[in-house]
C-alpha cells in the first residue's frame, strides 16, 4: 500500500517558512494537504496567517497547531498522536506538510517516521530548509572557529557553543532541499558568495534553489521521494550523542494592546524596539480602527514587513497581539511599555 508522503519544512525564525507554505496552498491545484504547525510562542500567529490565505485548501480541520514551542522535544506526546489521527481519517490527506518552529530540530521528527506506529503508513518525502539569504550574508548563523578559539583563549569563561549556529547546522544537515529565500534582498555578487559558502555545508545530493517570498512551484517541493527516515545516518546532528535539545537560551512573550490609531507611528515604534533590544523575531496582528482588514506585522532582525491579509470575521474580537521572540534576558517591561504607546 502506498505510504502517505510528508514534507518537513524547517528553517530559522523568520526565514519565510509560512510564506512558502502559504504559496504552496494557493497553488495546490486540488491536492488535499494537511498542515501540522509548531510555533515557539503563546499565540498561533502562523496558523492564523495560513487560514487567511484565501485558498480552498486552507480548511480549519486541515491546519493543526501544536503550540508547545518545540515539537522535536515532545515527539511521543504530541507529534506521533497527531500523525496517527491524520492517517486514521476516513478521507486522509494526499500529503502532510509539517512546519517546525524556528528553534526546533528536524531530525527527531524524521526519526519518528521510523517508529512502528507510522512506518508502514507514512514516509518523509523530503526535508526542506528555508534560509534567510540576507541574514546569512550578515553572518548571523556561521561561527568563525578561529575567532571563537581566540575569544576562549582570552576569556576561559567563554566555554559554550552558539545555540543559533547549532540549530542552523542541524537544519542544514537534515535537508534534502535548501531554499535560499529573500534572494531579492541581496546584490547578485553578494548572493553568489552566500550561495557558494552555503553549498560547502551541504551533503552532495542536496539541491539548492533561490527564492523570493517563498514563491516556489509545488512540483519542486513535493515528490522528492527522499524516504528520509531510511537515511538517518547521513543526517548528523549536534544532539545525536546527548539526546538533549535545550531551549533555555531563548524566550518569547506576548504583547496585547488596544487599537492602533496611527499605524505608521506604531510601525516606527516597532522599528525602534528592534534596534534597541535583542529581538530575533516579532510577528502578530494589528487592529486598525476604520479598517475592515486586519494588518499582519512580521519582523526579522531590523527588517519589518506589514500587509493586510483578510477581513475581521463577524463576531471575531478585534485585537492587537504581538509575539516577541529573542535570546534569554529580554527586557520585557521596556519592550511592552514601548509597544503600549
C-alpha positions as CSV (number, residue, x, y, z in Angstrom):
1,X,0.0,0.0,0.0
2,X,1.3,3.4,-0.9
3,X,2.7,5.4,2.0
4,X,1.4,8.9,2.7
5,X,4.1,11.4,2.0
6,X,5.1,14.1,4.5
7,X,7.3,17.1,3.9
8,X,9.1,18.7,6.9
9,X,9.7,22.5,6.4
10,X,12.4,23.7,8.7
11,X,14.4,26.9,8.9
12,X,15.3,29.6,11.4
13,X,12.9,32.2,12.8
14,X,11.6,34.5,10.0
15,X,13.3,32.7,7.1
16,X,10.0,32.5,5.3
17,X,8.5,29.1,6.1
18,X,5.0,30.3,6.5
19,X,5.2,32.3,3.2
20,X,6.4,29.2,1.5
21,X,3.5,27.1,2.8
22,X,1.0,29.9,2.0
23,X,2.2,29.9,-1.6
24,X,2.0,26.1,-1.7
25,X,-1.6,26.2,-0.6
26,X,-2.6,28.9,-3.0
27,X,-1.1,26.7,-5.9
28,X,-2.1,23.3,-4.6
29,X,-4.1,22.5,-7.7
30,X,-6.6,20.3,-6.0
31,X,-4.2,18.4,-3.8
32,X,-5.6,17.7,-0.3
33,X,-2.8,18.9,2.0
34,X,-2.9,18.7,5.8
35,X,-0.7,21.1,7.8
36,X,0.9,20.5,11.2
37,X,2.2,23.8,12.5
38,X,4.6,24.1,15.5
39,X,5.2,27.6,16.9
40,X,7.6,29.0,19.5
41,X,5.3,31.4,21.4
42,X,2.0,31.6,23.1
43,X,-0.2,32.7,20.1
44,X,-0.9,30.8,17.0
45,X,0.1,33.5,14.6
46,X,1.3,31.2,11.8
47,X,-1.9,29.2,11.8
48,X,-4.0,32.4,11.6
49,X,-1.8,33.7,8.7
50,X,-2.3,30.5,6.8
51,X,-6.0,30.4,7.4
52,X,-6.2,33.9,5.9
53,X,-4.6,32.8,2.6
54,X,-7.9,32.6,0.8
55,X,-7.4,29.2,-0.8
56,X,-9.9,26.4,-0.6
57,X,-7.2,24.1,0.7
58,X,-6.9,26.2,3.9
59,X,-9.7,24.4,5.7
60,X,-9.7,24.7,9.5
61,X,-9.7,21.0,10.1
62,X,-6.6,20.6,7.9
63,X,-4.5,23.1,9.8
64,X,-3.4,21.6,13.1
65,X,-1.4,23.7,15.5
66,X,0.9,22.3,18.2
67,X,1.9,25.4,20.1
68,X,4.4,23.8,22.6
69,X,7.4,25.7,21.3
70,X,9.5,22.7,20.4
71,X,7.8,19.7,18.7
72,X,11.1,17.9,18.4
73,X,11.2,17.6,22.2
74,X,7.7,16.1,22.5
75,X,7.6,13.7,19.6
76,X,5.8,10.9,21.6
77,X,3.4,13.1,23.4
78,X,2.3,15.5,20.6
79,X,3.7,14.7,17.2
80,X,3.0,10.9,16.8
81,X,-0.6,11.1,18.0
82,X,-1.3,13.9,15.6
83,X,0.2,12.0,12.6
84,X,-1.8,8.8,13.7
85,X,-5.1,10.8,13.8
86,X,-4.4,12.2,10.3
87,X,-3.7,8.7,9.0
88,X,-6.9,7.3,10.6
89,X,-9.2,9.8,8.9
90,X,-11.8,8.3,6.6
91,X,-10.6,10.8,4.0
92,X,-6.9,11.1,4.8
93,X,-4.9,13.9,3.1
94,X,-2.8,13.3,0.0
95,X,0.2,15.0,1.6
96,X,1.2,16.2,5.0
97,X,3.3,19.4,5.4
98,X,4.9,19.9,8.8
99,X,6.2,23.4,9.7
100,X,8.6,23.3,12.6
101,X,9.2,26.3,14.8
102,X,12.4,28.2,14.0
103,X,14.1,26.7,17.1
104,X,13.1,23.0,16.5
105,X,15.4,20.3,15.2
106,X,14.1,18.4,12.2
107,X,15.9,15.1,12.8
108,X,13.7,13.9,15.8
109,X,10.7,14.4,13.5
110,X,12.3,12.4,10.7
111,X,13.2,9.7,13.3
112,X,9.5,9.5,14.4
113,X,8.6,8.2,10.9
114,X,10.7,5.1,11.6
115,X,8.6,4.3,14.6
116,X,6.3,1.2,14.1
117,X,3.2,3.3,14.6
118,X,3.7,5.1,11.4
119,X,6.5,3.5,9.4
120,X,4.2,1.2,7.4
121,X,1.8,4.0,6.5
122,X,3.8,7.2,6.1
123,X,7.2,8.4,4.9
124,X,9.2,11.6,4.9
125,X,9.0,12.7,1.2
126,X,11.7,15.4,2.0
127,X,13.1,17.9,4.4
128,X,13.0,21.4,3.1
129,X,15.3,24.0,4.9
130,X,14.3,27.7,4.3
131,X,17.2,30.1,4.7
132,X,17.1,33.9,5.0
133,X,19.7,34.9,2.4
134,X,20.1,38.4,3.8
135,X,20.6,37.2,7.4
136,X,23.1,34.7,6.3
137,X,25.0,37.3,4.4
138,X,25.2,39.3,7.6
139,X,26.9,36.3,9.2
140,X,24.3,35.6,11.8
141,X,24.3,31.8,11.5
142,X,28.0,31.0,11.0
143,X,30.7,30.7,13.6
144,X,34.3,31.6,12.8
145,X,36.2,28.8,14.6
146,X,39.5,30.7,14.7
147,X,37.8,33.8,16.2
148,X,36.0,31.7,18.7
149,X,39.2,30.0,19.7
150,X,40.9,33.3,20.2
151,X,38.0,34.6,22.3
152,X,38.1,31.5,24.5
153,X,41.9,31.8,24.9
154,X,41.4,35.4,26.1
155,X,38.5,34.6,28.4
156,X,38.1,31.0,29.7
157,X,34.5,31.7,30.8
158,X,33.5,31.6,27.1
159,X,33.2,27.9,27.1
160,X,30.0,27.4,25.2
161,X,28.6,26.8,21.8
162,X,26.4,29.2,19.8
163,X,22.9,27.8,20.1
164,X,21.8,29.6,16.9
165,X,24.6,28.0,14.9
166,X,23.8,24.6,16.3
167,X,20.2,24.8,15.3
168,X,21.1,26.2,11.9
169,X,23.7,23.4,11.4
170,X,21.2,20.7,12.3
171,X,18.6,22.1,9.9
172,X,21.0,22.0,7.0
173,X,22.3,18.5,7.9
174,X,18.8,17.1,7.7
175,X,17.8,18.9,4.5
176,X,17.0,17.3,1.1
177,X,16.2,20.7,-0.5
178,X,17.5,24.1,0.7
179,X,15.8,27.3,-0.4
180,X,17.9,30.5,-0.2
181,X,14.9,32.7,0.3
182,X,14.6,36.5,0.2
183,X,17.2,36.4,-2.6
184,X,15.9,39.7,-3.9
185,X,17.4,41.5,-0.8
186,X,21.0,40.9,-2.0
187,X,23.0,42.2,-4.9
188,X,24.0,39.5,-7.4
189,X,27.6,39.2,-6.2
190,X,26.7,39.0,-2.5
191,X,24.0,36.4,-3.3
192,X,26.6,34.3,-5.3
193,X,29.0,34.5,-2.4
194,X,26.4,33.4,0.1
195,X,25.3,30.5,-2.1
196,X,28.9,29.3,-2.6
197,X,29.5,29.3,1.2
198,X,26.2,27.5,1.8
199,X,26.9,24.8,-0.8
200,X,30.1,23.9,1.1
201,X,28.0,22.9,4.1
202,X,25.5,20.7,2.3
203,X,25.5,17.0,1.6
204,X,26.4,16.2,-2.1
205,X,22.9,15.2,-3.1
206,X,21.1,18.2,-1.6
207,X,19.6,20.6,-4.0
208,X,19.9,24.4,-3.5
209,X,17.4,26.9,-5.0
210,X,17.0,30.6,-4.8
211,X,13.5,32.0,-4.0
212,X,11.7,35.2,-3.2
213,X,8.8,35.4,-0.8
214,X,8.6,31.6,-0.7
215,X,7.3,31.5,-4.2
216,X,8.4,28.0,-5.2
217,X,6.3,25.7,-7.6
218,X,4.7,22.8,-5.6
219,X,6.3,20.4,-8.1
220,X,9.7,21.4,-6.7
221,X,8.7,20.9,-3.1
222,X,6.5,17.8,-3.2
223,X,7.5,14.5,-4.7
224,X,11.2,14.4,-3.6
225,X,10.7,10.7,-2.6
226,X,13.7,11.0,-0.2
227,X,12.4,8.4,2.4
228,X,14.5,10.4,4.9
229,X,13.6,8.1,7.8
230,X,15.6,5.4,6.0
231,X,18.7,7.7,5.7
232,X,19.2,8.9,9.3
233,X,22.9,8.0,9.4
234,X,23.7,10.6,6.7
235,X,21.9,13.4,8.6
236,X,24.1,14.1,11.6
237,X,23.0,16.3,14.4
238,X,24.9,18.1,17.2
239,X,22.5,16.4,19.6
240,X,22.9,12.8,18.4
241,X,25.1,11.9,21.3
242,X,23.5,13.6,24.3
243,X,19.9,13.4,23.1
244,X,19.2,16.8,24.7
245,X,17.9,19.9,23.0
246,X,17.8,22.8,25.4
247,X,15.7,26.0,24.5
248,X,16.7,27.8,27.7
249,X,18.7,30.2,25.6
250,X,15.5,31.6,24.1
251,X,12.3,33.1,25.4
252,X,9.0,34.5,24.0
253,X,6.2,36.6,25.3
254,X,3.0,38.3,24.1
255,X,2.2,42.0,24.0
256,X,-1.5,42.7,23.7
257,X,-2.9,46.2,23.4
258,X,-5.9,48.1,22.1
259,X,-6.4,49.5,18.6
260,X,-3.6,51.2,16.8
261,X,-4.9,54.6,15.7
262,X,-1.7,55.7,14.0
263,X,-0.2,52.6,12.3
264,X,2.7,54.4,10.6
265,X,3.8,55.8,14.0
266,X,3.4,52.4,15.6
267,X,5.5,50.7,12.9
268,X,8.3,53.2,13.6
269,X,8.0,52.3,17.3
270,X,8.4,48.6,16.5
271,X,11.5,49.5,14.5
272,X,12.9,51.4,17.5
273,X,12.2,48.3,19.7
274,X,14.0,46.1,17.2
275,X,17.0,48.4,17.2
276,X,17.2,48.8,20.9
277,X,16.7,45.1,22.0
278,X,18.0,41.7,21.0
279,X,14.7,40.7,19.4
280,X,15.2,37.8,16.9
281,X,11.6,37.7,15.7
282,X,8.4,39.7,16.1
283,X,5.1,38.8,14.5
284,X,1.4,39.4,15.0
285,X,-1.8,41.3,14.0
286,X,-2.8,45.0,14.4
287,X,-6.3,46.3,14.9
288,X,-6.5,49.5,12.8
289,X,-9.7,51.5,13.5
290,X,-11.8,52.0,10.4
291,X,-10.1,49.2,8.5
292,X,-12.1,46.2,7.5
293,X,-9.0,44.0,7.2
294,X,-6.5,43.0,10.0
295,X,-2.9,44.0,9.5
296,X,-0.1,41.4,9.7
297,X,3.3,42.5,11.1
298,X,6.4,40.4,10.6
299,X,9.9,41.4,11.7
300,X,13.3,39.6,11.4
301,X,16.2,41.5,12.9
302,X,15.8,45.1,11.8
303,X,13.7,44.2,8.7
304,X,9.9,44.9,9.1
305,X,7.1,43.8,6.8
306,X,3.4,44.6,7.1
307,X,0.3,43.9,5.0
308,X,-3.5,43.4,5.2
309,X,-4.4,39.7,4.9
310,X,-8.1,39.2,5.5
311,X,-11.3,40.9,6.9
312,X,-12.1,40.6,10.5
313,X,-14.7,37.9,10.8
314,X,-18.2,38.5,12.1
315,X,-18.1,38.1,15.9
316,X,-14.3,37.9,16.0
317,X,-12.8,40.0,18.7
318,X,-10.6,42.7,17.1
319,X,-7.3,42.9,19.0
320,X,-3.7,43.9,18.6
321,X,-1.4,41.0,19.5
322,X,2.3,40.6,19.0
323,X,4.7,37.7,19.8
324,X,8.2,38.8,20.7
325,X,11.0,36.1,20.5
326,X,14.6,36.6,21.5
327,X,17.5,35.4,23.5
328,X,17.1,34.9,27.2
329,X,17.2,38.1,29.2
330,X,14.9,40.3,27.0
331,X,13.8,43.4,28.9
332,X,10.1,42.5,28.7
333,X,9.0,45.5,30.7
334,X,10.7,48.0,28.5
335,X,9.5,46.3,25.3
336,X,5.9,46.0,26.4
337,X,5.9,49.7,27.6
338,X,7.3,50.9,24.2
339,X,4.6,48.9,22.3
340,X,1.8,50.0,24.5
341,X,2.1,53.7,23.5
